Amino acid sequence: MKTVVRSNSANPIYWALMSLVTVACSQSGVEDSSPAPTEYLVSTAVVETPFVDKAAAWNLTRIHTGGGPEKRYIVEAKGGGAALLDAEGDGDLDIYWVNGAPLATPGLGGGNALYRNDGEVGFVDIAAAAGVEGHGWGMGAQSADYDNDGDQDLYITCLRDNILYRNDGRGRFADQTEQAGVAMPLWSTGAAMGDTDLDGDLDLYVANYVEFSVDEIRPLGTQWKGRDVFVGPLSLPASPDVLYRNEGDGTFVDMTGASGIGRHEPGYGFGVLFVDLDDDGDQDLYIANDSTPNFLYRNTGDGTFVEVGLRANAAFNEMGLAQAGMGVAWGDYDGDGDGDLFVTNFEDDYNTLYRNAGGTFTDISFAVDLGRVSLPYVGFGAVFLDYDNDADQDLFVANGHVYPQIESPEGSATYPQKNHLFANDGGRFNLVDPVVGPKMAAGVSRGAVAGDFDDDGRLDLFVTNLNGRPSLLYNNTETGHHWLGVHLRGHTQNREGVGARVFVWSEGRRQRRDVLCGESFLGSGDRRLHFGLAAGSADSMHVYWPGGALQRVSDLPLDSYVLVEQEQ
């Protein structure tokens, strides 16, 4: 087996390295009588200004359209997400940014953007030339090689009429929605892909939100803290989620009922995560629901699922209450070898960290200093990342309220809100001020995905902002720490290794990462895995491919990206 190492120079050089291998938005439609929050205590910053917003300098200047400024209807407060991908196969990380539409013409929006990464020059929007503009009211995006031809395709969720774009390998895309059988007449939000039945093809889960019609809902039709605001999800019927099985021939079949997913009352779905929650070699499902219990579907091993959220303590918070689930992140924050769940929620609630103990979970949000600080905020996107390469998982949360009406001289909250970066300090989290520059992090943020846009081994962040331009938070952290990047390639099927678990040992310490295809809020991040190594080196790596096959790799380099090809 060979691994290919990519340098972090301006002109990357590729060479072979022989390796030793053995085989909500929570409101019910009635006035909320909760008292206004008082002053909240937050942890002190441990690092200052590790990121610089380079969106404007790098030509990421498109303005998101999401209805009007008053947000009179719930649809105007959601979206949009983003997906990272290598659209043209040139080795650079590109960005697909999802736009909304005016309320008067929801089927005719301003179009999405595909930002091609041109290195130091910045980004160029090639959506029109690539055939991926879309013109509906977009919500989220997913990048994945659904047809196993070696390039990344795109799936876009929308208020109506989702889109599947097939990549021809050269960065030109064709709409295959009808041919593939994945057209959706519902309001879709999050989506994720994973191989549920281990046949080598990526299946598709689509979360749907509410039944929505402007003609049937009164604008600003309820109250929250004495202010007229839009009608929330609990006053509207929930739409059912859908699971599609990939047939391997470019088409999908609706398996919602046969898989067991359709046995349950629908929730108000947002964040979707395909991941092996119990480390048994198959892909389970976690769905963050807005105002209803979150779902945890355990895979029985044959592509059918049993909902075990309540039994696994991952449906409610520690008080036994459903929360306003928005985004979901997965990462091994405590370094014990299993991944943990983080779910963002609404103001006066709190963001929830569920610690994993082998497939059952415990809400430890306040114990690790993530609960109290989040109370005045509305969280959406979330991602675990080692931003300072010190060998533990830090956390980024994108914040932004849903009610412009919250702004007032006596108000305890604001509509634009600062995003949060938390530094992991031995399993507890310290709040860091993440951004310098003219745009000081206060926005109405929604999606957040992490990726290394310049291949320097420091993870950057792309953040979407409602009715604003996005933020590209360039990682400016100078620590001198080492790192390792890992890119998996499946043999003939599941070419990106989606669902694989990768462990790296460094100085006697083990780190875990999972190859995810759907995360955060309505988006997907860099498919490459990133390991901070602090002052150490990478001693060895274990790759558990989907299905559980183990592949060992040694002789790993420092400060490089490594391509690991699945054994034949």
Legacy VTK file of the C-alpha trace (Angstrom):
# vtk DataFile Version 3.0
C-alpha trace
ASCII
DATASET POLYDATA
POINTS 568 float
0.000 0.000 0.000
1.235 3.471 -0.817
0.378 6.765 0.702
0.835 10.019 -1.120
2.085 13.020 0.820
1.079 16.512 -0.180
3.412 19.315 0.804
2.144 22.634 2.125
4.191 24.729 -0.279
2.713 27.093 -2.823
3.276 24.508 -5.556
2.541 21.155 -3.924
4.846 18.277 -4.811
3.603 14.717 -4.737
5.718 11.712 -3.948
5.200 8.151 -2.807
5.905 7.083 0.731
5.989 3.371 1.461
4.163 2.579 4.668
4.179 -0.467 6.867
0.766 -2.015 6.497
-0.874 -5.015 8.057
-3.870 -6.283 7.027
-37.155 28.014 16.415
-36.273 28.132 16.902
-38.378 27.105 19.749
-41.610 28.930 20.256
-45.038 27.412 20.432
-47.225 30.076 18.901
-48.306 31.527 22.255
-46.691 34.286 24.258
-43.613 33.178 26.143
-43.669 34.287 29.775
-40.050 33.418 30.563
-38.231 36.185 32.410
-35.587 38.102 30.552
-32.180 36.551 31.117
-29.883 38.251 33.574
-26.171 38.856 33.129
-24.381 35.638 32.219
-20.907 34.660 33.290
-18.476 33.480 30.639
-15.038 31.970 30.809
-12.035 34.175 30.206
-10.261 34.013 26.865
-7.072 31.983 26.686
-6.037 33.070 23.188
-6.882 36.297 21.392
-7.876 36.789 17.768
-6.747 33.522 16.144
-8.794 34.168 12.965
-8.954 36.956 10.395
-12.029 37.389 8.199
-10.766 37.353 4.598
-14.111 37.038 2.822
-13.936 40.462 1.195
-10.237 40.199 0.343
-10.796 36.798 -1.251
-13.845 37.889 -3.304
-16.530 36.132 -1.240
-18.879 39.082 -1.522
-22.260 37.708 -2.573
-25.106 38.862 -0.290
-27.538 36.241 0.946
-31.232 36.781 0.211
-33.612 35.337 2.773
-36.952 37.099 2.493
-37.431 40.538 4.006
-35.751 42.282 6.943
-38.740 41.967 9.297
-38.786 38.141 9.165
-42.566 37.941 9.215
-42.576 34.226 8.357
-40.515 31.343 9.682
-38.994 30.528 6.296
-37.267 33.913 6.229
-35.219 33.060 9.337
-33.640 29.825 8.071
-30.769 29.011 5.738
-28.482 28.924 4.159
-25.775 26.358 4.444
-22.582 25.575 2.570
-20.609 22.575 1.351
-16.861 22.259 0.826
-15.614 20.174 -2.090
-12.934 19.858 -4.742
-15.221 20.613 -7.667
-12.644 20.381 -10.470
-10.320 17.754 -9.046
-7.380 20.156 -8.903
-6.614 19.518 -5.240
-7.953 22.860 -3.987
-10.857 23.173 -1.569
-13.786 25.014 -3.149
-16.995 26.354 -1.575
-20.624 25.865 -2.546
-22.722 28.630 -0.940
-26.509 28.374 -0.790
-28.714 31.407 -1.380
-32.374 32.041 -0.575
-34.992 34.081 -2.388
-37.433 36.970 -1.979
-40.683 36.013 -0.286
-42.723 37.248 -3.263
-40.864 34.945 -5.686
-39.661 31.933 -3.662
-38.971 29.928 -6.815
-36.827 32.649 -8.346
-33.907 33.530 -6.117
-30.592 35.148 -6.819
-28.826 31.850 -7.387
-26.189 29.945 -5.448
-22.427 30.372 -5.770
-19.666 27.874 -6.492
-16.489 29.579 -5.377
-13.420 28.095 -7.059
-10.293 28.312 -4.937
-7.600 30.079 -6.963
-5.010 30.139 -4.210
-3.509 33.490 -3.266
-5.745 35.245 -5.787
-8.797 34.274 -3.762
-12.039 32.746 -5.015
-13.965 33.074 -8.271
-17.679 32.316 -8.598
-18.046 29.752 -11.401
-21.599 28.600 -10.591
-23.046 29.656 -13.944
-20.296 28.005 -15.986
-20.475 24.885 -13.830
-24.263 24.655 -14.146
-25.033 24.782 -10.418
-26.631 28.187 -9.883
-30.042 26.903 -8.860
-32.714 29.575 -8.573
-35.084 28.344 -5.901
-35.080 29.106 -2.191
-32.046 27.115 -1.160
-31.454 25.817 2.356
-28.449 23.495 2.596
-25.862 21.635 0.557
-24.128 18.282 0.627
-21.053 17.215 -1.336
-20.541 13.500 -1.947
-19.482 11.033 -4.627
-22.879 9.343 -4.888
-22.056 7.520 -8.161
-18.568 6.269 -7.187
-16.848 7.796 -10.198
-14.148 9.549 -8.194
-15.477 13.115 -8.093
-17.738 15.013 -5.715
-21.334 15.678 -6.643
-23.800 18.058 -4.959
-27.202 17.694 -3.330
-29.054 20.924 -2.542
-31.998 21.126 -0.126
-34.614 23.776 -0.784
-37.941 25.172 0.341
-39.279 23.093 -2.526
-37.658 21.038 -5.276
-34.294 19.778 -4.039
-31.549 19.367 -6.648
-29.018 16.590 -7.298
-26.090 17.748 -9.446
-23.791 15.126 -10.981
-20.160 16.139 -11.541
-18.601 15.104 -14.857
-15.123 15.055 -13.296
-14.107 18.400 -14.753
-16.242 20.657 -12.602
-19.264 20.714 -14.896
-22.516 19.520 -13.371
-25.805 18.162 -14.715
-29.142 18.155 -12.904
-30.004 14.490 -12.270
-32.800 15.020 -9.739
-35.658 13.465 -11.686
-33.581 10.676 -13.207
-32.199 9.729 -9.791
-35.609 9.778 -8.108
-34.769 12.262 -5.351
-37.128 15.138 -6.160
-38.753 16.475 -2.993
-41.957 18.555 -2.805
-41.405 19.380 0.891
-39.436 22.029 2.760
-36.104 20.239 3.219
-33.343 21.382 5.545
-30.449 19.107 6.512
-29.141 16.182 4.480
-26.434 13.584 4.979
-25.067 10.582 3.129
-23.807 7.264 4.458
-23.671 3.609 3.470
-26.517 2.235 5.578
-26.426 -1.329 4.202
-22.651 -1.589 3.517
-23.114 -2.273 -0.178
-20.524 0.352 -1.119
-22.984 3.026 -2.245
-23.859 6.174 -0.308
-27.489 6.407 0.739
-29.218 9.733 1.352
-31.149 10.996 4.376
-33.148 14.211 3.962
-34.585 16.066 6.954
-37.789 17.966 6.324
-39.153 20.751 8.502
-42.755 22.055 8.443
-45.678 22.332 6.064
-45.450 25.956 5.034
-47.687 28.225 2.982
-47.719 32.019 3.129
-51.424 31.982 2.305
-52.281 29.952 5.411
-50.166 31.687 8.061
-50.674 35.124 9.571
-47.492 37.224 9.374
-46.002 38.061 12.761
-48.807 35.932 14.104
-47.595 35.219 17.636
-45.674 36.835 20.481
-42.373 36.173 22.176
-41.382 38.207 25.243
-44.070 40.754 24.415
-43.006 41.273 20.814
-44.868 40.282 17.661
-42.863 37.588 15.870
-43.381 34.916 13.220
-45.361 31.753 13.939
-43.021 28.986 15.069
-42.811 25.263 14.310
-45.074 23.944 17.072
-48.024 25.741 15.473
-47.351 24.073 12.114
-47.526 20.419 10.991
-44.170 18.635 10.880
-43.032 17.133 7.580
-41.633 13.573 7.530
-37.970 12.873 6.805
-36.984 10.576 3.933
-34.279 7.902 3.593
-33.230 6.980 0.047
-31.272 3.819 -0.744
-28.657 4.178 -3.458
-29.179 1.445 -6.067
-25.665 1.802 -7.475
-26.866 2.682 -10.968
-27.402 6.404 -10.448
-30.876 6.018 -8.979
-32.334 6.012 -5.475
-35.326 4.239 -3.910
-37.365 5.585 -0.995
-36.672 3.215 1.907
-38.206 5.316 4.671
-40.860 2.779 5.558
-38.875 -0.407 4.981
-35.906 0.899 6.988
-37.953 1.596 10.111
-37.442 5.354 9.882
-41.072 5.918 8.930
-42.508 4.242 12.028
-42.222 7.358 14.147
-44.069 10.646 14.270
-42.049 13.221 12.334
-40.020 15.860 14.122
-38.976 19.292 12.938
-35.668 18.172 11.475
-32.580 20.330 10.973
-29.115 18.899 11.626
-28.423 15.386 10.296
-25.457 13.165 11.092
-24.545 9.738 9.697
-21.927 8.267 12.046
-21.054 5.029 13.822
-22.327 6.044 17.262
-21.653 2.687 18.926
-18.518 1.600 16.997
-20.032 -1.608 15.629
-18.991 -0.936 12.033
-22.226 0.421 10.568
-23.703 3.876 10.142
-26.224 5.131 12.678
-28.262 8.338 12.379
-28.702 11.335 14.641
-31.189 14.114 13.856
-31.442 17.416 15.735
-35.122 18.365 15.870
-36.461 21.846 16.573
-38.725 21.806 19.674
-39.304 18.041 19.617
-37.107 15.179 20.891
-33.979 14.490 18.858
-33.823 11.145 17.033
-31.096 8.542 17.385
-31.583 5.687 14.930
-29.353 2.699 15.662
-28.476 0.610 12.603
-29.261 -3.073 13.158
-26.562 -4.079 10.669
-28.706 -4.682 7.612
-29.754 -1.128 6.791
-32.803 -1.089 9.052
-33.019 1.169 12.088
-34.432 1.250 15.615
-35.043 4.618 17.277
-33.243 4.598 20.658
-32.887 8.305 21.444
-34.687 8.115 24.779
-32.955 4.901 25.834
-29.552 6.295 24.865
-30.194 9.609 26.703
-29.719 11.618 23.518
-33.308 12.762 22.883
-33.654 15.295 25.724
-31.406 17.425 27.898
-30.484 16.494 31.470
-33.783 17.942 32.725
-35.773 15.654 30.458
-36.843 18.475 28.150
-36.908 18.615 24.368
-34.837 21.489 23.026
-34.798 23.533 19.845
-32.188 21.451 18.039
-30.521 23.244 15.130
-27.023 22.060 14.265
-25.098 18.977 15.335
-21.362 18.353 15.689
-19.448 15.131 16.347
-16.006 14.866 17.897
-14.020 13.102 20.591
-13.564 16.117 22.850
-12.284 14.092 25.845
-9.924 11.783 23.952
-11.453 8.545 25.244
-11.817 7.020 21.785
-15.525 7.457 21.167
-17.177 10.455 19.553
-19.420 12.851 21.445
-22.459 14.848 20.284
-22.960 18.602 20.463
-26.329 20.178 19.583
-27.063 23.909 19.248
-30.300 25.360 20.612
-32.359 28.513 21.260
-32.012 31.537 23.547
-32.781 30.898 27.249
-32.148 27.236 26.543
-28.558 26.046 26.213
-26.334 24.235 23.758
-25.973 20.597 24.757
-22.866 18.430 24.891
-23.689 14.727 25.162
-20.728 12.681 26.382
-20.606 9.229 24.801
-20.065 6.171 26.979
-20.160 3.418 24.378
-23.467 4.284 22.733
-25.268 5.895 25.671
-24.929 9.586 26.442
-24.834 12.036 29.347
-25.586 15.762 29.142
-22.486 17.428 30.633
-22.931 20.896 29.108
-22.637 22.899 32.325
-19.890 20.727 33.787
-17.567 21.603 30.879
-18.535 25.313 30.728
-20.586 25.172 27.515
-24.071 25.550 28.995
-24.261 28.876 30.779
-22.380 30.900 28.190
-24.839 29.854 25.462
-28.021 30.958 27.271
-28.368 34.442 25.684
-27.642 33.111 22.180
-29.371 31.242 19.375
-26.928 28.666 18.046
-26.960 27.176 14.549
-23.813 25.789 12.932
-21.288 23.942 15.087
-18.060 22.115 14.374
-15.339 20.435 16.412
-11.844 21.339 15.209
-8.322 21.567 16.592
-7.744 25.180 15.578
-4.413 25.525 17.433
-3.029 22.039 16.659
-2.537 21.234 20.345
-3.931 17.694 19.957
-7.434 18.192 21.335
-10.811 19.098 19.868
-11.920 22.716 20.223
-15.396 23.937 19.263
-16.847 26.679 17.047
-20.503 27.780 17.241
-22.263 30.109 14.778
-24.838 32.332 16.496
-27.603 34.623 15.294
-31.105 35.350 16.501
-34.231 34.648 14.467
-36.295 37.668 15.582
-35.192 41.155 14.454
-37.838 42.406 16.880
-35.589 41.423 19.794
-33.605 44.628 19.245
-34.607 47.321 21.748
-32.853 49.662 24.193
-33.913 47.504 27.111
-33.432 44.211 25.284
-31.226 41.560 26.823
-30.378 40.020 23.459
-29.469 41.245 19.997
-30.389 40.066 16.511
-26.794 39.944 15.215
-24.741 37.926 17.685
-21.088 37.115 18.156
-19.964 33.677 17.147
-18.176 31.560 19.732
-14.854 29.768 19.635
-14.103 27.532 22.612
-10.599 26.284 23.381
-10.481 22.804 24.885
-8.504 22.877 28.121
-8.290 19.356 29.472
-11.929 18.596 28.710
-13.311 21.982 29.770
-13.929 24.823 27.343
-12.705 28.430 27.515
-14.305 31.123 25.395
-11.988 32.793 22.881
-12.611 35.973 20.896
-12.165 34.500 17.430
-12.018 37.330 14.891
-10.115 40.489 14.079
-10.757 42.876 11.236
-13.508 45.250 10.177
-16.256 42.667 10.617
-16.136 41.900 14.313
-17.939 38.567 14.329
-21.400 39.939 15.107
-23.802 38.713 12.444
-26.904 36.649 11.929
-24.904 33.507 11.321
-26.294 30.138 10.291
-23.999 27.574 8.662
-20.411 26.843 9.712
-17.985 24.369 8.138
-14.267 23.830 8.667
-11.583 23.232 6.050
-7.979 24.005 5.213
-8.268 26.378 2.266
-4.546 27.019 1.834
-3.208 23.597 2.917
-1.080 25.060 5.701
-2.337 22.592 8.302
-4.402 25.184 10.178
-8.151 24.722 9.869
-10.114 27.709 8.581
-13.861 28.319 8.918
-16.528 29.302 6.406
-19.619 30.862 8.002
-22.861 31.822 6.260
-24.823 34.874 7.368
-28.528 35.490 6.844
-29.108 38.477 4.520
-25.386 39.199 4.555
-22.150 38.146 2.928
-20.385 35.069 4.294
-17.314 35.083 6.507
-14.134 33.196 5.691
-12.256 32.997 8.961
-8.637 32.430 8.018
-6.712 30.678 10.768
-3.925 32.991 11.858
-2.840 30.991 14.909
0.942 30.807 15.347
1.874 27.982 17.700
4.621 26.025 15.963
2.649 22.846 16.590
2.812 19.932 14.172
-0.114 18.369 12.340
-1.159 15.563 10.026
-3.865 15.596 7.347
-5.461 12.357 6.142
-7.376 11.804 2.916
-8.976 8.380 2.451
-9.699 6.707 -0.867
-11.897 3.634 -1.075
-10.902 0.836 -3.438
-13.792 0.709 -5.910
-16.824 1.738 -3.852
-17.476 4.479 -1.308
-14.509 6.229 -2.846
-14.223 8.882 -0.116
-14.323 6.400 2.743
-17.435 8.009 4.214
-18.137 6.463 7.608
-14.552 5.412 8.278
-13.050 5.908 11.740
-9.407 6.946 11.902
-7.205 6.828 14.998
-3.763 8.420 15.215
-1.308 7.726 18.041
1.120 10.455 19.050
3.361 10.405 22.107
1.189 7.690 23.654
-2.003 9.672 23.062
-4.832 8.543 20.778
-6.982 10.849 18.662
-10.095 9.941 16.693
-11.681 11.462 13.602
-14.610 10.242 11.466
-15.210 10.812 7.757
-18.553 12.616 7.759
-20.820 13.511 4.866
-23.182 15.973 6.507
-22.692 17.931 9.728
-23.167 21.257 11.489
-26.206 23.185 10.198
-27.256 22.454 6.607
-23.738 21.770 5.387
-20.670 19.579 4.989
-17.011 20.322 5.614
-13.595 19.273 4.370
-13.615 15.506 3.774
-9.947 15.338 4.741
-9.250 14.579 8.393
-7.048 16.868 10.454
-4.966 15.916 13.486
-3.085 18.447 15.584
0.029 16.886 17.089
1.296 19.657 19.407
5.072 19.175 19.728
4.893 15.460 18.947
4.793 13.283 15.850
2.359 10.763 14.405
3.566 7.340 15.495
0.914 5.168 13.835
-2.566 5.214 12.356
-5.483 2.778 12.425
-8.183 3.099 9.764
-11.458 1.270 10.340
-13.167 1.264 6.970
-16.980 1.047 6.773
-17.854 -2.479 7.811
-15.019 -2.598 10.334
-11.998 -3.759 8.285
-8.800 -2.528 9.963
-5.858 -1.085 8.059
-2.680 -0.048 9.889
-0.331 2.641 8.623
3.048 3.743 9.987
6.029 5.851 8.873
3.833 8.923 8.860
5.259 12.345 7.962
4.882 15.615 9.827
3.024 18.677 8.595
1.684 17.042 5.425
-1.452 15.599 3.877
-1.378 11.838 3.386
-3.537 9.879 0.970
-4.402 6.442 2.360
-5.757 4.008 -0.206
-7.905 1.110 0.916
-6.279 -2.295 0.582
-7.620 -4.414 -2.231
LINES 2 570
23 0 1 2 3 4 5 6 7 8 9 10 11 12 13 14 15 16 17 18 19 20 21 22
545 23 24 25 26 27 28 29 30 31 32 33 34 35 36 37 38 39 40 41 42 43 44 45 46 47 48 49 50 51 52 53 54 55 56 57 58 59 60 61 62 63 64 65 66 67 68 69 70 71 72 73 74 75 76 77 78 79 80 81 82 83 84 85 86 87 88 89 90 91 92 93 94 95 96 97 98 99 100 101 102 103 104 105 106 107 108 109 110 111 112 113 114 115 116 117 118 119 120 121 122 123 124 125 126 127 128 129 130 131 132 133 134 135 136 137 138 139 140 141 142 143 144 145 146 147 148 149 150 151 152 153 154 155 156 157 158 159 160 161 162 163 164 165 166 167 168 169 170 171 172 173 174 175 176 177 178 179 180 181 182 183 184 185 186 187 188 189 190 191 192 193 194 195 196 197 198 199 200 201 202 203 204 205 206 207 208 209 210 211 212 213 214 215 216 217 218 219 220 221 222 223 224 225 226 227 228 229 230 231 232 233 234 235 236 237 238 239 240 241 242 243 244 245 246 247 248 249 250 251 252 253 254 255 256 257 258 259 260 261 262 263 264 265 266 267 268 269 270 271 272 273 274 275 276 277 278 279 280 281 282 283 284 285 286 287 288 289 290 291 292 293 294 295 296 297 298 299 300 301 302 303 304 305 306 307 308 309 310 311 312 313 314 315 316 317 318 319 320 321 322 323 324 325 326 327 328 329 330 331 332 333 334 335 336 337 338 339 340 341 342 343 344 345 346 347 348 349 350 351 352 353 354 355 356 357 358 359 360 361 362 363 364 365 366 367 368 369 370 371 372 373 374 375 376 377 378 379 380 381 382 383 384 385 386 387 388 389 390 391 392 393 394 395 396 397 398 399 400 401 402 403 404 405 406 407 408 409 410 411 412 413 414 415 416 417 418 419 420 421 422 423 424 425 426 427 428 429 430 431 432 433 434 435 436 437 438 439 440 441 442 443 444 445 446 447 448 449 450 451 452 453 454 455 456 457 458 459 460 461 462 463 464 465 466 467 468 469 470 471 472 473 474 475 476 477 478 479 480 481 482 483 484 485 486 487 488 489 490 491 492 493 494 495 496 497 498 499 500 501 502 503 504 505 506 507 508 509 510 511 512 513 514 515 516 517 518 519 520 521 522 523 524 525 526 527 528 529 530 531 532 533 534 535 536 537 538 539 540 541 542 543 544 545 546 547 548 549 550 551 552 553 554 555 556 557 558 559 560 561 562 563 564 565 566 567
